[in-house]
Amino acid sequence: MLQVGDQAPDFTGLNQEKNRDAIQLSDFIGQRVTLYFFPKSGAYGCKHQACGIRDHWQIIQELLIVVIGVSGGHAKSHQ
């Protein structure tokens, strides 16, 4: 299991937009990336965590951090 600060293994995932290619973690080499894991859209915990990202979005952008949401749910439900 990964610990906070560990380097994540490369992976490929679907983008939430139908007209976009899948994304691959290695596409972001050299950038700061935060992986945001959530079980499904609309769950209480997900909303609470997402609000934290939203509320700190200006700081996240200033620090040039890419935020990637990872979920086992259907991509369309995350649009």
Helices and strands as residue ranges (DSSP letters): E 12-13, E 23-24, G 25-28, E 32-37, H 44-55, H 57-62, E 65-70, G 75-78
